[in-house]
Amino acid sequence: MKKLLGLFVILSLLLASRCLAARIDLGSGKSVHFVLPASWVSDETAETPEAPAPGKSVRYITRNGSNDALIITFLLVPDDRFNSPENLRVLAEEATAQFVEGSIEGKSELKDFTFGGVAGLAARFTDGALVGQPTEKGNYKALTSCYGYLGDHVLVTANIFTDDPDGKACAEGMRILKSISLGRPSDAL
């Protein structure tokens, strides 16, 4: 039994050393937390779309330089309207409409997606003009666009950009998003 416990501790430490806990301060005592694998790094040099105030946008890229990126935007909204699945769906449909033209899918197929236990939506788009073409850094063949309401007036939108939507980097990006949780002032008590 001691050998099993020791093995479990070693495996836990190895896994923990490969991931970092990320925290984004949203103000008013609110913060978001997520797990960032060691294979991803903050890309502070890139032009990240500026989040409307009040909000925060962060951009991550793969450490190995593959053509993959993740942009997450956290917005403080004035009310809980996006707590309604119908309202969140309308927002996601309107936001993803811009990706339909030129995509192989030809429509926005929203699917259920969970951010750290909170229901959300995701849709994938493939750029028909880039499929079968060589990789061009910063020009991505596929996009997965995700939307969720974390509660307490915090809306999250995220986009995973990749050349391989079935690849490791895209799967890691989805795991990052699934690990997102909201910290509130009352959590510190």
SVG drawing of the C-alpha trace seen along z (x, -y; Angstrom):
<svg xmlns="http://www.w3.org/2000/svg" viewBox="-34 -50 43 52">
<polyline fill="none" stroke="black" stroke-width="0.4" points="0.0,0.0 2.9,-2.4 4.3,-1.7 1.0,-2.6 0.7,-5.8 4.3,-6.8 3.7,-6.1 0.5,-8.3 2.5,-11.1 5.2,-11.0 2.7,-10.9 0.8,-13.8 4.0,-15.9 5.0,-15.1 1.6,-16.2 1.6,-19.3 5.1,-20.3 3.8,-20.2 0.9,-22.6 0.7,-26.1 -2.3,-27.6 -3.2,-30.8 -5.1,-33.7 -6.6,-36.7 -7.7,-39.6 -11.0,-41.1 -11.3,-43.7 -13.9,-44.0 -12.4,-40.9 -13.3,-38.7 -10.8,-36.6 -10.7,-33.7 -8.5,-30.6 -7.5,-27.9 -4.8,-25.3 -2.2,-26.2 -0.1,-23.3 3.6,-23.9 3.4,-23.4 1.6,-26.8 3.0,-30.3 1.5,-33.8 2.0,-35.7 2.4,-39.3 4.1,-40.4 1.1,-39.7 -1.6,-42.1 -4.5,-40.8 -7.9,-42.2 -8.7,-44.7 -11.5,-43.7 -14.2,-46.3 -13.9,-47.9 -14.4,-46.4 -12.8,-43.2 -9.6,-41.4 -8.2,-39.5 -5.2,-37.1 -3.5,-35.3 -1.5,-32.0 0.6,-30.2 2.3,-26.8 5.8,-26.8 7.0,-24.7 6.1,-27.4 3.4,-25.4 0.7,-27.4 -1.8,-27.3 -3.1,-30.1 -5.8,-30.6 -7.4,-34.0 -9.7,-34.2 -11.7,-37.3 -13.5,-37.8 -16.1,-40.5 -17.9,-42.0 -21.5,-42.4 -24.1,-44.6 -26.7,-41.8 -27.3,-38.1 -29.0,-37.9 -26.5,-35.4 -27.4,-33.0 -30.3,-32.1 -29.3,-29.4 -31.5,-31.0 -29.7,-34.4 -26.3,-32.8 -27.2,-30.9 -28.4,-34.1 -25.1,-35.8 -23.1,-32.8 -25.1,-32.7 -24.6,-36.4 -20.9,-36.2 -20.1,-33.2 -22.1,-34.4 -18.9,-36.2 -17.1,-32.9 -19.7,-31.1 -18.8,-32.6 -15.8,-30.8 -16.0,-28.0 -16.4,-24.4 -19.2,-24.0 -21.3,-26.7 -23.2,-27.3 -22.7,-27.7 -23.2,-24.4 -23.3,-25.3 -22.6,-22.4 -22.8,-22.2 -19.4,-22.9 -18.6,-23.1 -16.3,-25.7 -15.4,-24.4 -18.8,-23.0 -20.7,-25.9 -22.7,-25.3 -21.6,-27.0 -21.5,-26.6 -18.8,-26.0 -18.7,-25.9 -15.9,-24.9 -15.1,-26.5 -12.7,-25.3 -11.4,-27.8 -12.0,-26.2 -9.4,-28.3 -6.6,-27.1 -7.3,-23.4 -4.7,-21.5 -2.4,-24.5 1.0,-24.7 1.0,-26.2 1.3,-29.9 2.3,-31.3 -0.6,-33.3 -3.1,-32.2 -5.1,-29.3 -7.0,-26.6 -9.5,-26.1 -11.2,-28.0 -13.1,-26.8 -15.2,-29.6 -16.5,-29.1 -19.0,-31.1 -20.0,-30.8 -21.4,-32.6 -19.4,-32.0 -22.0,-33.7 -21.6,-36.9 -21.7,-39.1 -18.7,-37.4 -19.0,-36.3 -16.2,-34.4 -15.5,-34.1 -12.6,-32.1 -11.1,-31.3 -8.8,-28.4 -6.9,-28.9 -5.1,-25.9 -4.1,-24.1 -5.2,-20.8 -8.6,-20.8 -8.0,-17.2 -4.5,-17.7 -2.9,-17.9 -2.7,-21.7 -6.5,-22.1 -7.3,-19.4 -5.1,-21.1 -6.8,-24.4 -10.2,-22.8 -8.9,-21.4 -7.6,-24.9 -11.1,-26.3 -12.8,-23.5 -10.6,-24.2 -11.8,-27.9 -13.4,-28.8 -14.6,-32.0 -13.2,-33.2 -15.4,-35.7 -14.7,-37.9 -16.7,-35.5 -14.4,-32.6 -11.6,-34.2 -13.6,-34.1"/>
</svg>
